[in-house]
Amino acid sequence: MKKMLLTLFFLHALGVVYLLHGLGFRVNFTDSMPHGLYQIVPGKPDRGDLITFSLAKDNPYFQISLERHYLGLNGNRPLLKTLAGLPGDSIEISAEGVCINSDLLPNTQARSRDKHGRRLPIFLNSTVIPSAKGLALSTYNENSFDGRYFGLVNMDQVRRVVPVLTFNSEDKTITKYSCPKCGSNLIHLLPTIEHNSRWICSSYPNCHYWTHAPNELPNVAEAKK
């Protein structure tokens, strides 16, 4: 009887996992973003949105990451980053980091070697982002494996993501809808006739994280109260 109950429990738990996965829920344990639960949601990603994607097989870092296990031991694990650059944006690479349209993004200085002392090739150059391409970065962690190394990604391969339940990896403080940039709470703006539901950082404008451009966010002033 005990064995049967354990089997039923296991099957039930497995069914719940598959159900959550089918609904777009993903768990992040990497340090590029706050650890926790995220969900893939419909809609075209915009600047500042969280996105998930897998490295294309024709990207030079695809083979490098397989050999060095940058994306897990079993292959090409999907990445979780912020969409920092869009088609038409100007990218400038300097010793301080990556600039988008002359704005320096924090924690984007590329390293020459990884933590094991292996050389890190850099395939991102100063350029104007062409159509159908985007730049995926993490300003949350300076050691992130992101576009500063593997370059631009195809926009048709990325999917928009929102945080559901995350916590700070250092103090383990759980925060619902936490900002991936500063850790503050995200305010959920309910959908209207003109807009889908959105999230904006509660410390705005000190922290400029939002799901879409500020002028597209309804009732920002009320959300800050």
C-alpha positions as CSV (number, residue, x, y, z in Angstrom):
1,M,0.0,0.0,0.0
2,K,2.8,2.4,0.9
3,K,4.6,1.7,-2.3
4,M,1.4,2.4,-4.3
5,L,0.8,5.7,-2.5
6,L,4.3,6.8,-3.2
7,T,3.9,5.9,-6.9
8,L,0.6,7.8,-7.1
9,F,2.2,10.8,-5.4
10,F,5.1,10.7,-7.8
11,L,2.8,10.5,-10.8
12,H,0.6,13.3,-9.5
13,A,3.7,15.5,-8.9
14,L,5.0,14.7,-12.4
15,G,1.6,15.6,-13.9
16,V,1.7,19.0,-12.0
17,V,5.2,19.7,-13.3
18,Y,4.2,19.0,-16.9
19,L,1.0,21.1,-16.5
20,L,3.0,24.1,-15.2
21,H,5.6,23.7,-18.0
22,G,2.8,23.6,-20.5
23,L,1.5,26.9,-19.1
24,G,4.8,28.5,-19.6
25,F,6.2,28.4,-16.1
26,R,10.0,28.1,-15.8
27,V,12.3,28.0,-12.8
28,N,15.6,29.9,-12.9
29,F,18.5,28.9,-10.7
30,T,21.2,30.8,-12.7
31,D,22.7,34.0,-11.3
32,S,22.0,36.1,-14.3
33,M,18.6,37.0,-12.9
34,P,17.0,36.6,-9.5
35,H,16.3,33.0,-8.7
36,G,12.7,31.9,-8.8
37,L,9.7,31.2,-10.9
38,Y,9.0,32.9,-14.2
39,Q,6.3,32.6,-16.9
40,I,6.5,32.8,-20.7
41,V,3.7,35.1,-21.8
42,P,2.2,36.1,-25.2
43,G,3.2,39.2,-27.0
44,K,6.1,40.8,-28.9
45,P,9.0,41.6,-26.5
46,D,9.9,45.3,-26.2
47,R,12.9,47.1,-24.8
48,G,13.4,46.2,-21.1
49,D,11.3,43.0,-21.2
50,L,12.7,39.8,-19.9
51,I,13.1,37.2,-22.6
52,T,14.0,33.6,-22.9
53,F,15.7,31.9,-25.9
54,S,18.2,29.2,-26.9
55,L,21.5,29.8,-28.6
56,A,21.3,29.2,-32.3
57,K,23.4,26.3,-33.5
58,D,25.2,28.6,-36.0
59,N,26.4,30.8,-33.2
60,P,30.1,30.3,-32.4
61,Y,29.3,30.0,-28.7
62,F,26.9,27.1,-29.3
63,Q,29.8,24.6,-29.5
64,I,31.9,26.5,-26.9
65,S,29.1,26.4,-24.4
66,L,28.6,22.7,-25.0
67,E,32.2,21.9,-24.4
68,R,32.5,24.2,-21.4
69,H,29.0,23.4,-20.0
70,Y,28.0,27.0,-19.8
71,L,24.4,26.0,-20.4
72,G,24.2,23.0,-18.2
73,L,25.6,19.5,-18.4
74,N,23.0,18.2,-20.8
75,G,23.1,20.7,-23.6
76,N,21.7,24.0,-24.7
77,R,19.7,25.2,-21.7
78,P,17.4,28.2,-22.5
79,L,18.8,31.6,-21.4
80,L,16.9,34.3,-19.4
81,K,18.0,37.8,-20.1
82,T,16.7,41.4,-20.6
83,L,16.1,42.7,-24.1
84,A,18.5,45.6,-24.0
85,G,18.7,46.5,-27.7
86,L,16.3,46.6,-30.6
87,P,16.7,47.0,-34.4
88,G,18.0,50.5,-35.2
89,D,19.7,51.0,-31.8
90,S,23.4,52.0,-31.8
91,I,25.8,49.7,-29.9
92,E,29.1,51.0,-28.6
93,I,31.6,48.8,-26.9
94,S,34.0,50.4,-24.5
95,A,36.3,49.4,-21.6
96,E,33.4,50.4,-19.2
97,G,30.8,48.1,-20.8
98,V,28.1,48.2,-23.4
99,C,26.4,51.5,-24.5
100,I,23.0,51.5,-26.1
101,N,22.2,54.8,-27.9
102,S,25.1,56.4,-25.9
103,D,23.7,55.1,-22.5
104,L,26.1,52.9,-20.6
105,L,24.4,49.8,-19.2
106,P,25.6,48.8,-15.7
107,N,27.4,45.5,-15.2
108,T,28.1,44.9,-18.9
109,Q,31.9,45.1,-18.9
110,A,33.1,41.9,-20.8
111,R,35.7,39.7,-19.2
112,S,38.6,38.3,-21.1
113,R,38.5,34.9,-19.3
114,D,35.9,32.8,-17.4
115,K,36.3,31.7,-13.8
116,H,38.4,28.7,-14.9
117,G,40.9,30.9,-16.7
118,R,39.7,30.0,-20.2
119,R,39.7,32.7,-22.9
120,L,36.3,34.3,-23.6
121,P,35.9,35.2,-27.3
122,I,33.8,38.3,-27.9
123,F,31.5,38.4,-30.9
124,L,29.7,41.6,-30.1
125,N,30.9,44.6,-32.0
126,S,30.1,48.3,-32.1
127,T,27.3,48.6,-34.7
128,V,23.7,49.5,-35.4
129,I,21.4,46.6,-34.7
130,P,20.0,45.3,-38.0
131,S,16.4,44.4,-38.6
132,A,15.1,41.2,-37.0
133,K,18.0,41.2,-34.5
134,G,18.2,42.1,-30.8
135,L,20.7,42.4,-28.0
136,A,20.1,40.3,-24.9
137,L,22.0,41.3,-21.7
138,S,21.8,41.0,-18.0
139,T,22.6,44.1,-16.0
140,Y,21.7,42.2,-12.8
141,N,25.0,40.3,-12.7
142,E,28.3,41.4,-14.0
143,N,29.4,37.8,-14.6
144,S,26.4,37.0,-16.8
145,F,26.9,34.9,-20.0
146,D,25.0,37.0,-22.5
147,G,25.1,39.0,-25.7
148,R,28.3,40.8,-24.7
149,Y,30.0,37.6,-25.7
150,F,27.8,35.7,-28.1
151,G,26.5,38.8,-30.0
152,L,23.0,39.5,-31.3
153,V,20.1,37.1,-31.3
154,N,17.2,36.6,-33.8
155,M,14.1,38.4,-32.6
156,D,11.8,35.6,-33.9
157,Q,13.5,33.2,-31.5
158,V,12.9,35.1,-28.3
159,R,9.8,34.9,-26.1
160,R,8.7,37.4,-23.5
161,V,8.9,36.4,-19.8
162,V,7.6,37.9,-16.6
163,P,8.7,37.1,-13.0
164,V,6.1,35.4,-10.9
165,L,7.9,34.6,-7.6
166,T,11.6,35.4,-7.1
167,F,14.1,35.8,-4.3
168,N,17.4,37.4,-3.8
169,S,20.1,34.8,-4.0
170,E,22.2,36.4,-1.2
171,D,19.6,37.1,1.5
172,K,17.0,34.6,0.3
173,T,14.2,37.2,0.8
174,I,11.2,36.2,-1.2
175,T,9.6,39.0,-3.2
176,K,6.6,38.5,-5.4
177,Y,7.0,40.1,-8.8
178,S,10.5,41.4,-8.0
179,C,12.4,43.8,-10.4
180,P,15.2,41.9,-12.1
181,K,17.3,45.1,-12.0
182,C,17.1,46.4,-8.4
183,G,15.0,43.8,-6.6
184,S,12.1,46.1,-5.7
185,N,8.6,45.0,-6.0
186,L,6.9,45.2,-9.4
187,I,3.5,46.8,-9.6
188,H,1.0,44.9,-11.7
189,L,-1.0,47.3,-13.9
190,L,-4.3,45.6,-14.8
191,P,-5.2,45.3,-18.5
192,T,-7.3,48.0,-20.1
193,I,-9.1,48.3,-23.5
194,E,-5.9,49.9,-25.0
195,H,-3.2,47.9,-23.2
196,N,-2.4,44.4,-21.9
197,S,-1.4,43.9,-18.3
198,R,2.0,45.2,-17.5
199,W,4.6,45.4,-14.8
200,I,6.6,48.5,-13.6
201,C,9.2,48.8,-10.9
202,S,7.8,50.4,-7.7
203,S,11.0,52.5,-7.4
204,Y,10.3,54.1,-10.9
205,P,11.8,56.6,-12.0
206,N,14.9,55.8,-9.9
207,C,14.9,52.3,-11.5
208,H,13.9,52.3,-15.2
209,Y,12.5,48.8,-15.5
210,W,9.2,48.3,-17.2
211,T,7.6,45.8,-19.5
212,H,7.2,48.4,-22.2
213,A,8.1,52.1,-22.9
214,P,6.9,54.5,-20.2
215,N,4.6,56.4,-22.4
216,E,2.7,53.1,-23.1
217,L,2.1,52.5,-19.4
218,P,-1.3,53.7,-18.1
219,N,-1.6,55.3,-14.8
220,V,2.1,55.4,-13.9
221,A,1.6,58.2,-11.5
222,E,-1.2,56.3,-9.7
223,A,0.9,53.1,-9.6
224,K,3.7,54.9,-7.8
225,K,1.5,55.9,-4.9
